[in-house]
Amino acid sequence: MKYVLVYEPAPNIASTAPLYFAAHGARAREFHERGTLLRIGAFARAQDYGAMAVFATRESAEEFAAGDPFVENGVVASWEVRDWDEISFEHPADPDAASVARHVDVTVARPVADVYDYVRNPENLPAWAAGLGAAVHRVDGKWIAESPMGGVVVAFAPRNDYGVLDHDVTLPNGETVRNPMRVIAAPGGSLVVFTLSRRPGVTEAEFAADAATVSADLARLRGILEGGPE
């Protein structure tokens, strides 16, 4: 299930929308970085038919609309959120088929080397990666994170010059989850990209929640590295 936010345009949309488009776009980027805004755009002849956006949860759609400058300033005459039973051909019925992946990213106003060194240090994980627990310690040459599931082993890829921050997380049951992660140069600093794979048996809602968690972790990472609030 996904949730479609539908905007009905106000009669004066042609003159008012340009005044608030930058702020509207910034709000859209914020929700996209959280992992909750999946698609957004106007219909053809937007002055007659308006626009729509697709969200992972109803709550995020309603929150977006409530604080959208388009709504606050009368660019939109009315809005509603509709439940959408999506039929996806990307997720095969075969439970053994490969999982779908989603890329979650964040920009950080720091050099690549600074971001790389901070992320690759497992001792920093409790500060930004909430899902891995509140404490990390080294035992017999391995980094152990105290997660809600129990102790998990975290192992980063060998140090490299390519910004590769892939790391394996071995769960208490012995299963190992590989987490591809990169930091690359971007205008004004760095782009951190985490690839989240949808494993067999994970529902669409659970996958969206996982993506939102990763997005929140990356936002916290940015806050730490830029010296702002987490």
N, C-alpha and C positions, 0 to 999 in steps of 0.2 A: 504494500500500500504506500502510495505517495500522496502529496497534498498540493493542489494547484491553487495558487493565489491569482484571482482574476480582478483586474482593475477596469472600471467603467470610466471613460474620460469625461472631464468637465468640458463645458462648451468653449472655454477660453484656453484649452490645453496648448494650442499652437503658440500663444504668447507667454504663457506662464511656465511651461516645461523647461525652456532653455535657462530660466533663472535658477532652477533648482537641480538641474541635471547632474552637476558635479557632486553635490551632496548625496543625491540619490545613488549615483554610481559608487561613491565611497561606502555607503551602507551595504550595497550589494556585494562589494568586495569583502567587506567584513564578514558577512554571513557565509560567503563562499569559502573563506579561509577557515571558518568554523567547521565546514563540511556539511552544513545543513541546506544551503542553497545550491541546487543542482543545475538549474537552467533558468534563464530569464530573458525576456525579449518582448518587443511590441509586435502586434499584429500588423499586417499591411493595412494602410489607412487607419493608423492608430488614433487619429482624431475622431474616427467613427466607432472603432471596435476595441480600442484600448490595448491592454498588454496582459501578460501572464508570467508567472514564475512557478517553478516546481521545487518543492521543499521535501526534505526527508521526514519531517514531523509537522503535525498541525500546530504545535506550540511555536515552533520557529517561524512558520508562515504568519501567524497572528502577531508575533512580536515584531517581525520585519515591517508589516503593514502599519502597526500602531505608531511606530517611530519614523516612518519613511517621510522625508521632506515633501514628496509628491502628495502624500495624504494630508500632512499637516498644513500645507499651503494651498490646498484647493485645486491642485492639478488633476487630482482624481475625484470624481463625483461620489463614487462608492466602491466598496470592495467586498469580496467574499472568498472563503476558502472552501474548496470542493475536494472530497475524497476521490482518489483516482486509483482504480485497480489496474495497475500496469501489467501488460503482457510483454515480457522480455524474451527475445530469442537469443540473448547472450548467455543465459543460464540454462544449460541443457538439463533435461530430465535425468540423464544418467548421473548418478551420484558419484561415479568415479571420474567424471570429466574434470578437466582443469578448472580451477577457480578463476573468477574474474578479479582483476586488480584495479585499485583506485590510487591515484597519485595525490598526496596531500602535501602542500608546500607552504612556505612562509619566507618572506624576505627579511633579512637582518642587516642593519646598517653597521656592519663590522667586516673587516677583511676575512677572506676565506680561511687563512691560516688560524686566526683567532677562533673562529667558529669550529673549525676542525679539531683543534687542540682541546677545546672545552668539551665538545660532545664525546670525543673518543675516550676521555677519562671517565672510567666507570664510577669513580667516587662522586661525580657530579650528577649521576642519574636521579637520586632522590629529589634533587632540586627542581628538575624539569620533567621527568618521565614518571608521572604519578602512578601509572599502572604497575610499575615494577617494585613498588613498595617504598617504605620510609627509611630504609637502611641498606647499605651495601658494605660488605667486608671481604677481605681476601683470605682464602683458606686453601692451603696446599697449591698455591699458584693459580687458583681459579677465583673469579669474582662471583660472589653469591649475593643475590638480592633477596631480601625478605619480603615476598609478595603475599597477597591475601591467600594464595594457593599453597604457600610454604616457600622454602628456599628454591630459587631458580638460578641456574648458572648463565652468566652473560659473557659472551666472547666476541670481541670486535675483530674485524678483518685486520691483518697486519698493517702497520703504518705504511702509507703510500703517498705519492705526490699527485693523486688524481681526485682527491676529495671523497674517496669511497669509505663510507662509514657503516657498511653492512655489519650486522651483528646477529649472532645466533642466541636464542634464549631456550635453554633446555629446562622443561617443566619437571615437576616432581615425579611424574609418571614416566619419565624418560623420553617423551616426545620433544623434538627440537623444532622450533619455529624460526625460520630465517626471515630477517627483516632488512630488505634492501633500503639503503639510505645514502644520499649524496649531498655534498655541498659544492656549489659551483659559483663562479664569479657572476655578478649581476650588477646592473647600474646602481651605484650608491652603496654597494656592499656585496652581499652573498644571497644566494637562493638555496634553501634547504628543502630537499624533496624526500619524502618518505613514501615507499610503495607498500600499500596495504593489500594483502591477498585475501580473497574470500574463500575460506576453506569449506569443504563439503559439509552440509548440515547446518550451515549458518544462514539464518533467514535474512531477508532484505532489511528488515528493521534492525536486527542485530548488527549487520554489516554497516549500516548508516550510523549506529551508535558507536561502533568501533572507530569509524572515520572521524566522528565528532570528538572522541577522546584524543585521537592522534592530533587533530587540529588544535585542541586546547593545550596539549603538551608542547606543540611547536610554538604556539603563541606565548606560552610561559618561557620557553627557551629564548625567544626574541626579547621578552621583557628583561630577562636576566642579563643577556649580552649587551643590550642597549642601555642598561642601567636604569630602566624604568620600572614600573610596578609589574609584578609577576602576573 
